[in-house]
Amino acid sequence: MSIKNEVTEKSTNININPKKSTGNDLFDNIIGYEDIKKLFFLSFESQKPIHVLLVGPPASAKTLFMLGCMKLDRSYFTLGTHSTKSGMVNYLFEKRPRYLVIDEIEHMPIKDQTVLLSLMETGIIAETKHMKTRNTQLKTWVFATSNATNHMLTPLLSRFMVLHFKQYNFENFQDISIHMLGQEGIGRDIAAEVASQVWHKMKSKDIRDCIKIAHLARSKPDVNWIVETIQKYSKASSFTAKSNN
């Protein structure tokens, strides 16, 4: 199983835009998908919000696109699983973001999906608390990812431009890993070794595993030792050990 998503380690909701991005650097970490990158840029430039949903299995570049969107000025990021806890609706009222970025939207509670539907359909959000109602109108683009869509409201799904992703093959995985790690100062030989070990030995297709392991390794033997240690103390390994006792 892949190492925990580094996005969730930082926060369940992040407002990242210390500097307004020029736009050209948003998706530098993503190899290929030039047509989808172009669709995103067309959406950014549209006078009317065009919302985009990326659907596909883990390790299919979906989250990388969301990380790119987080560089946009006036952007707000949240996980679908934490939208209520993180106060997404309050943030919409108080900060009025131009871009709302949601990872794993299929896990968003129905109540929040309903608020999102209204925002995307009319630009209006409303909330009633303690017998008091508040409402406001926003012009907000919504960009989201989902592993599947069966838990999403059908009317909400219909408001998105839905793009389906396929999982990487090993060649794609290795090329992307080398590219991303190279941008972080990791040598090509170590990057290639990390990608190979993560894919073949850990049976993981998550590039974020490569990033974490590469920053710990100083040599190819280091990579092998780190992977073996992770496997030794993985949940599956612990279960096997208990079964043998």
C-alpha positions in Angstrom: 0.0 0.0 0.0 1.3 3.5 -0.7 2.7 5.8 1.9 0.1 8.3 3.2 -0.6 11.2 0.8 1.7 14.0 1.6 -1.0 16.5 1.0 -3.0 15.2 4.0 0.1 15.3 6.1 0.4 19.0 5.6 -3.3 19.8 6.1 -6.8 18.8 5.2 -7.4 22.3 3.8 -4.8 24.6 2.4 -4.9 28.1 1.0 -1.7 28.2 -1.0 -1.1 31.3 -3.1 1.7 33.4 -1.6 2.6 34.5 -5.1 0.3 34.7 -8.1 1.3 32.0 -10.6 2.2 33.1 -14.1 0.2 30.1 -15.3 2.9 28.6 -17.4 4.5 26.7 -14.5 1.3 25.2 -13.0 1.8 21.7 -14.4 5.6 21.5 -14.8 5.7 18.3 -12.7 3.4 16.5 -15.1 4.7 14.7 -18.2 2.4 14.3 -21.1 -1.4 15.1 -20.9 -0.8 18.2 -23.0 -4.4 18.1 -24.2 -5.7 18.1 -20.6 -3.3 20.9 -19.6 -4.7 23.0 -22.5 -8.3 22.3 -21.4 -7.4 23.6 -17.9 -5.9 26.7 -19.3 -8.9 27.3 -21.4 -11.1 26.9 -18.3 -8.9 29.5 -16.4 -9.4 32.0 -19.2 -13.1 31.4 -19.6 -15.5 34.3 -18.7 -17.9 31.7 -17.2 -16.7 29.1 -14.7 -16.1 25.7 -16.4 -15.7 23.0 -13.8 -13.4 20.0 -14.3 -13.5 16.6 -12.7 -10.7 14.1 -13.1 -11.8 10.5 -12.6 -9.5 7.5 -12.4 -7.5 5.1 -10.2 -4.8 6.2 -7.7 -1.5 7.1 -9.3 -3.0 8.5 -12.5 -1.8 12.1 -12.3 -5.1 13.4 -11.0 -3.7 14.8 -7.7 -0.7 16.3 -9.6 -3.2 18.5 -11.5 -4.9 19.5 -8.3 -1.5 20.5 -6.8 -0.9 22.6 -9.9 -4.3 24.3 -9.5 -3.4 25.1 -5.9 -0.7 27.5 -7.2 -3.5 29.8 -8.7 -4.2 33.1 -6.9 -7.2 32.9 -4.6 -7.3 29.1 -4.6 -8.6 26.9 -1.8 -7.9 23.2 -1.4 -9.8 20.7 0.6 -10.2 16.9 0.8 -13.7 15.6 0.3 -13.5 13.5 3.5 -12.8 16.7 5.5 -14.9 19.3 3.8 -17.3 19.8 6.7 -14.6 19.5 9.4 -12.3 21.9 7.7 -15.1 24.5 7.3 -15.3 24.7 3.5 -18.6 26.5 3.6 -17.4 29.1 6.1 -14.3 29.6 3.9 -16.5 30.2 0.8 -18.5 32.9 2.7 -15.5 34.6 4.3 -12.7 34.4 1.7 -14.7 34.1 -1.5 -12.1 32.0 -3.4 -12.0 32.2 -7.2 -10.8 28.5 -7.4 -12.1 25.7 -5.3 -9.8 22.6 -5.5 -11.2 19.3 -4.1 -9.4 16.0 -3.9 -11.5 12.8 -3.5 -14.8 14.6 -4.0 -16.7 11.3 -3.9 -16.2 11.2 -0.2 -17.8 14.6 0.4 -20.9 14.5 2.6 -24.2 14.9 0.8 -24.9 18.2 2.6 -21.7 19.7 1.2 -22.3 18.3 -2.2 -25.7 20.1 -2.2 -23.9 23.4 -1.3 -21.4 22.8 -4.1 -24.2 22.0 -6.6 -25.8 25.4 -5.9 -22.5 27.2 -6.2 -21.8 25.6 -9.6 -25.3 25.9 -10.9 -26.2 29.4 -9.8 -23.1 30.9 -8.1 -25.2 31.2 -4.9 -24.4 29.5 -1.6 -26.8 29.5 1.3 -26.6 28.1 4.9 -29.0 28.0 7.8 -27.6 27.8 11.3 -29.3 28.5 14.6 -32.5 29.7 12.9 -30.5 32.2 10.8 -29.9 32.0 7.1 -27.0 33.6 5.2 -26.4 33.6 1.5 -24.0 35.1 -1.0 -23.1 34.9 -4.7 -19.7 33.9 -6.0 -17.9 33.4 -9.3 -15.9 30.3 -8.5 -14.3 27.6 -10.6 -14.4 24.0 -9.2 -11.6 21.5 -10.0 -11.9 18.1 -8.4 -10.7 14.5 -8.5 -12.5 11.2 -7.8 -11.6 7.6 -7.8 -15.2 6.8 -8.8 -18.4 8.7 -9.2 -21.1 6.4 -7.7 -21.2 8.3 -4.4 -21.7 11.7 -6.1 -25.0 13.4 -6.7 -26.0 13.0 -10.3 -26.9 16.7 -10.8 -23.5 17.6 -9.3 -21.7 15.3 -11.6 -23.5 16.8 -14.6 -22.1 20.2 -13.8 -18.5 19.0 -14.4 -16.5 18.4 -17.6 -15.6 14.8 -16.7 -12.2 13.4 -17.9 -11.3 9.8 -17.2 -7.7 8.9 -16.5 -5.9 5.5 -17.0 -3.3 4.2 -14.6 0.4 4.6 -15.5 2.3 1.7 -17.0 5.8 1.2 -15.7 7.5 3.2 -18.5 5.2 6.2 -17.8 5.8 5.8 -14.0 9.6 5.7 -14.3 9.7 8.7 -16.7 7.5 10.8 -14.5 9.4 9.8 -11.4 12.8 10.7 -12.9 11.4 14.0 -14.1 9.8 15.0 -10.8 12.8 13.8 -8.7 15.2 15.6 -11.0 13.4 18.9 -10.3 14.0 18.2 -6.6 17.7 17.6 -7.0 17.7 13.8 -7.1 20.2 12.2 -9.5 18.8 10.2 -12.5 20.4 6.9 -11.3 18.9 7.0 -7.9 15.6 8.2 -9.3 15.4 5.3 -11.7 16.3 2.8 -9.0 13.6 4.3 -6.7 11.0 4.0 -9.4 11.9 0.4 -10.1 11.9 -0.6 -6.5 8.6 1.2 -5.7 6.8 -0.4 -8.7 8.2 -3.9 -8.7 9.1 -4.5 -5.1 6.5 -2.5 -3.2 3.9 -3.0 -5.8 3.0 0.6 -5.5 2.0 2.9 -8.4 2.1 6.1 -6.3 4.8 8.5 -7.4 4.6 10.2 -4.0 6.2 7.0 -2.5 9.1 7.7 -4.9 9.5 11.2 -3.6 9.6 10.2 0.0 12.1 7.3 -0.5 14.4 9.4 -2.8 14.8 12.1 -0.2 16.0 9.5 2.3 18.4 7.7 0.0 22.0 8.6 -0.8 22.8 5.6 -3.0 21.2 2.6 -4.7 21.9 0.3 -1.7 20.1 2.9 0.5 17.0 2.6 -1.8 17.0 -1.1 -1.4 17.4 -1.0 2.4 14.7 1.7 2.8 12.2 -0.3 0.7 13.0 -3.5 2.6 12.5 -1.7 5.9 9.1 -0.3 4.8 8.0 -3.7 3.7 9.2 -5.3 6.9 7.0 -3.0 9.0 4.1 -2.7 6.6 0.6 -3.7 7.7 0.6 -6.8 5.4 3.9 -7.9 6.8 2.7 -7.6 10.4 -0.4 -9.6 9.6 1.7 -12.4 8.1 4.0 -12.4 11.1 1.1 -12.8 13.5 -0.4 -15.6 11.4 2.9 -17.6 11.6 3.0 -17.3 15.4 
